[in-house]
Amino acid sequence: MNDLSLRKAILEELEFKPEIDAASIGVAVDNGIVTLSGHVNSYAQKVSAVRAVKGIKGVRAVAEEIQVRLDKGAGTADDTIANRALNIISWSADLPDGDIKVIVQNGWITLEGEVDWQYQKEIVERAVRKLSGVVGVDNRLTLVPRVDVVDIQHRIEEALKRNAEVDAKEIHVKVDGDVVSLEGNVHLWRQRRIAERAAWSVPGVREVNDHLRLA
């Protein structure tokens, strides 16, 4: 797919998504590298736009330059955002109580603390980025080290083999202590996310380095 056709496909995908107001989003494509510019009125829209573009075949990389511009009068005080964020976290049965700190400055949320699993880290970020007045999220949550993992590499490889959307033979898993490196080739951004999720799903993994190439 050439750059012109890819740009057309991206614009159509952004228009297709009901949660995205694509009117003020600019799209430029150079050799499969997509630059998104312009502005949206919520951080959740910004995240949705980037995710939508990454899922399109032919996209090799995304440079994200979208700004969040809240509608006039839609701003929310930092202390209100922080209180709402803490309430969401405390209401979730999947998250450890009291282990997550929320810092809000000018609409930017910073998350600090420890969780047991990668999915918990993702749950927190997904929840708070939808709050009114949020313009960005800096997720600094870390995973609690786990020392009871016998064979991280084997469990990740088996998880990849069970997934019908990826070719496990093209993905090479290397483990150094609690750090996992993924190497090889995939054909879609979605397959990269699947491989990363498989690595993060194994207890004991503290870091995942994704060196997978889009081929």
MOFENKA-V379733 format. One record per run of one state. SS is the DSSP state (a for helix, b for strand, c for the rest). FROM is the first residue (numbers start at 1). TO is the last residue. If there is no record, write none. Layout:
SS	FROM	TO
SS	FROM	TO
//
This chain:
c	1	2
a	3	16
c	17	21
a	22	24
b	25	30
c	31	32
b	33	40
c	41	42
a	43	54
c	55	60
b	61	64
c	65	66
b	67	68
c	69	77
a	78	91
c	92	99
b	100	105
c	106	107
b	108	115
c	116	117
a	118	128
c	129	135
b	136	139
c	140	141
b	142	143
c	144	151
a	152	162
c	163	167
a	168	170
b	171	176
c	177	178
b	179	186
c	187	188
a	189	200
c	201	206
b	207	210
c	211	212
b	213	214
c	215	215
//
